[in-house]
Amino acid sequence: MAGFISLADAKAHLRVLHDDEDSTIQSMIDAASELIELESGYVAEEREAEEIAFDRFDRVLELRKRPVDTETIAIGYLDANGEAQSFTDFRTFTKLDTVRIVPAVGHVWPRALCGQGAVTVTATVGFGATAEAGAAQAPETVKHLVRLLVNYWFDNRGAAESGSVDPDLRNAIRMLFEPNRLRRV
């Protein structure tokens, strides 16, 4: 997984001058970035043909990954007979930094099976074509959140097992994370 910050960025933040712990620090960057992607939908390094599955056509299909290259969106579905079909009469709009898909004006969603993965949206997601470009374009609050998490895990390697988290750190994480959380509308 590509992280929201580079190893060099994390080491500078930690003030680590040696290479002895590079793999440990990189795994912490990866873990923090994965956590942020799960909670916020933000993707650092671009991924082509990311498939997002839905159980049916809802009034609005909300893509829970961001950013999304809307020009690359393709919609596939299983028709009433279970045959794979594609649907192209849609439009996209962005609300609260999240791409949403609806039928184009004058069109309706096609009749589709209802079931796990019956509708799939494929699109290119992520901030940049490379890990470096993605990290450069990610929101500063997200990058700083990764730095804080890595710093905490690095300094308190046993704290994760005991479940203890400094209240000031918890508040800082909450303040940085809240504006980036995916919201349902």
N, C-alpha and C positions, 0 to 999 in steps of 0.2 A: 504494500500500500504506500502511496506517495503521501507524505505528510504536508501539513500546512506551513511548516518551517523546515529549514535545512538543518542538517547535523551541525554545521558551522554556526548557525544562528543559535541553536540550543547550547552548544558548548560555550559560546561567547556569553550567553545569559547566565550559564552556570559558573562561568569563570574557570572552566576546565581547559588546561593547556596541553594535556597529554592525550594520547590515542588509546590508552588502556581500556577505557570504558565506552568506546564508540558504539559497540554493538548493543550494550545496555541502554545507552542514551537513545539510539535509533529505535529500539523496541518501545521505549517510552513515548517517543514522538509518534510512532505508528499507533500505539494504543490510544493516545490522546486524540489523534486525528480520526481514528475509527469511532471513538465515542462521540466526537463532534458531528461526524457524518450521520451517525445513527439518530442523534437528537435534533440536528438542524437541517439535514439533507444536503449541506454543503459538500461538494466534492472538489478536492484540490486539483489533482491531475486529471486531465480530460480522458474520458472513457467513451469510445465510440460504441454505438449500438447497445447502450445500456437498456435492458428490458425491464419495464415496470408493468407488473401484472395487476389486473383488476378482475373481480368476480363477475362483473356485468357492466353495461353502460349505465353509469349514473347520470344525473342531470348535467353535472360537471365532472370531468376527470381531472383531478388535482395531482400534478406530478410532485412527488415528495423528494425529488433530487433537485439541486440547483447549483450553479446556473445551468440552464438548458438552452442549447442551440435550437431554436424553434424551427429553423429551416430543415433540420434533419428528422423531424418527427414523422413517424409512420405508425399507423394504427392497424393492427390485425385482430381478427376475432373468429370465433367458431359460430357458424350460422346454426339455425334450428336443426339442421341435419348433421351437425358436427363437422362440417367441411370448413377448412381454413379459408378466410376471405380477408380482403383489405378494405379500408374505408378511407376515402380521401376528402370528403366534403365536410371539413371541419375548419374551425378557426381557433386561434389561441389568443389569450390575453394574460397579463400578469397582474396579480393582486397580492399585496404584502410580500413581494419578492418571490412569489411562487407562480409557476406557469400553470394555467388552467386551460382545458380544451373543452369546447362545446361544438355542437353541429353548426355548420355554416348557416347563415341566414337563409330561411326557406327550406332547410333540410332537417331531418330528424335522425337520431341514431338508428342503425339497422337493427333488425330483430336478431338477437344473439342468444346462444345458450347461456344459462346462468350457472356458474360453477367456478371452482378455483382455476384462475388463470384463463378464463374464457375470452378475455379481452387483454391484449398486450399493446403497450405503447413502447416503441423503440426510439431512442434519441441519443444524441451526443450530449454528455453532461460533463461539467467540470470547468474550472477557471482557466486552465492553460494546457497547451499541448504537451508540455513537459512538467516534471515535478517543480522545477525552478520557476517556470512561468506561472504555474498554478499558485505556488506559495507567494509570488510577488503580487498577484492580483486578488488574493483572498482578503477579506475585511481585516483591518488591524485588530479589532476586538477578538476575532477568532485566533489570529496568530498569537496575541498576548495570552489568551486562554491556554493555548498549547504550551507556551513558555511556563506559565504558572503551574500547570499540571505536571509537566516534566520536572520542574524545579522541586515541587513538593515530593513527588515519587522518588526523585534522586536523593533528596536529603532525609527522607523518612521511609526507608525501604521496609521497615518492619511495621509501620503504621497501617498499611493496607490490611495486614492480617488482624490487627487488633480492632480495626474499624474506626479508629479515632482520626478526626480531621479538625484542624485548627479552626475555630469559629470565624476568625478574621478572613482566613483563606476561603472558607465556605461562602462567606458574604461576597468576597471579590469575584469568585467563580460565578455565583448567581448573577451579580451585576453585569459581568461580561457576557454571560451566556443568554440571559433573558431576551435581549433585543434580537438575537440570532435564532431563537427557537422557532421551529415550524408551528404555525398556527392554523387551526381549522376555522373556516368562516362559513 
